[in-house]
Amino acid sequence: MTRWGVIGPGRIATDFAQDLRLLDDGELVAVASRSIERARSFADRFGVPNCYDDRDALLCDPNVDVVYVATPHASHEADTLAALRAGKHVLCEKPFALNARQATRMADEARARGLFCMEAMWSRFLPAYRTMLEALHSGIIGEPLLVESDFGFRAPLDPAGRLFDLRLGGGALLDVGIYPIQLCMLVLGPVDRVTADGVLGDTGADEQVAAILRHAGGRLGVVKAATRLELACTARISGTEGAIELPSRAHCPQAYRVITPAGVETVDCAFAGNGLRFEAAEVHRCIAAGLTESSIMPLDATVALATVLDSIRRILGVGYPGE
Ligand SMILES: NC(=O)c1ccc[n+]([C@@H]2O[C@H](COP(=O)([O-])OP(=O)(O)OC[C@H]3O[C@@H](n4cnc5c(N)ncnc54)[C@H](OP(=O)(O)O)[C@@H]3O)[C@@H](O)[C@H]2O)c1
């Protein structure tokens, strides 16, 4: 049984706690909030025995094996480093860090301590992603040469909210653009060059972003992200002998289409729950096997992803406090 402690009992932590109930080899044993009332309310909902109003108190709890960092982006580095220094394994929400420098520090700390650490890039663990990758590797659409993908929604403008406030890591790129970009890197490999443009809102955070990623071998990724605009939220991988299409919302698809000269096949990959149990199951598996990284989302992939996000932000002119 893997015993979890959660820091930041907000929206995604609630989805995660619901999904953990679908697994029989993991349980939530502790929660830390900045307020004891919020910690208690979360604990009551999910039957969590230990509540803390202080992150570091949770990190001293000997019953906690692995910490799920579910706070806003700007807290990920400090929360993850503190958890690792307390000897806990970590699953940290995406984006793993505000920038590649932070991500590298976090990865170095995990490696130095021999602890498991992973960015919660849940898409990669979903049945659709696993089977789609197998199909791609089997050559079903020939050589993939172009990935087009976007992710955007119209959020109400809240200058103090985590989507818009730069102090919390606001911006469309880090919040949702990360999904299409990680898909491009998963399918097409490392990025050699980035071209981008974007629209910044009054807070200085990017509200619309469009980027072209040039991958090794001249392959292209074309991505868009937005927080004030509903986008299609789909993905298409075009290859020399066909294409794969992920329907909306492409970061958590329940099916995909394979289009080849032989016809169109829809592959059903439906799952129950919120889709977060697959990454949790990988954490359980890795920790039980004594692995410190998952081959599905290794730390080098996280740092490479953060490096591409940095390059795009540099072009857009978006900087976070302290950078
Ligand atoms: N995997 C996914 O699909 C997915 C979806 C949504 C979000 N996420 C990621 O998960 C993270 C949290 O997102 P969310 O939507 O769950 O956010 P949220 O509900 O706004 O915040 C999460 C929790 O963090 C704590 N918190 C809020 N502001 C904080 C601050 N300034 N400093 C420290 N703690 C703070 C709050 O808990 P207390 O006030 O009780 O301490 C809050 O409930 C983000 O990095 C986001 O990118 C992932």
The ligand as a Gaussian input file, in Angstrom:
#p B3LYP/6-31G(d) Opt

LIG

0 1
 N       -3.635000      17.509000     -14.194000
 C       -4.596000      18.357000     -14.469000
 O       -5.503000      18.125000     -15.243000
 C       -4.615000      19.634000     -13.784000
 C       -5.801000      20.319000     -13.753000
 C       -5.813000      21.476000     -13.037000
 C       -4.667000      21.936000     -12.438000
 N       -3.522000      21.239000     -12.520000
 C       -2.310000      21.754000     -11.884000
 O       -2.441000      21.598000     -10.481000
 C       -1.978000      22.750000      -9.807000
 C       -3.103000      23.275000      -8.930000
 O       -4.203000      23.636000      -9.749000
 P       -5.684000      23.763000      -9.145000
 O       -6.562000      24.124000     -10.286000
 O       -6.025000      22.600000      -8.316000
 O       -5.447000      25.068000      -8.257000
 P       -6.266000      25.677000      -7.053000
 O       -7.466000      24.857000      -6.738000
 O       -6.437000      27.135000      -7.340000
 O       -5.153000      25.619000      -5.887000
 C       -4.739000      24.422000      -5.326000
 C       -4.531000      24.625000      -3.857000
 O       -3.280000      25.228000      -3.607000
 C       -3.361000      26.057000      -2.462000
 N       -2.950000      27.399000      -2.842000
 C       -3.630000      28.307000      -3.538000
 N       -2.903000      29.437000      -3.688000
 C       -1.730000      29.193000      -3.090000
 C       -0.567000      29.941000      -2.895000
 N       -0.487000      31.204000      -3.321000
 N        0.454000      29.385000      -2.249000
 C        0.364000      28.119000      -1.774000
 N       -0.745000      27.352000      -1.923000
 C       -1.763000      27.885000      -2.572000
 C       -4.790000      26.115000      -2.026000
 O       -4.948000      25.270000      -0.908000
 P       -5.006000      25.909000       0.570000
 O       -5.404000      27.334000       0.419000
 O       -6.030000      25.074000       1.226000
 O       -3.634000      25.745000       1.117000
 C       -5.535000      25.554000      -3.213000
 O       -6.702000      24.861000      -2.867000
 C       -1.519000      23.734000     -10.878000
 O       -0.126000      23.708000     -11.004000
 C       -2.167000      23.227000     -12.160000
 O       -1.383000      23.440000     -13.324000
 C       -3.482000      20.115000     -13.155000

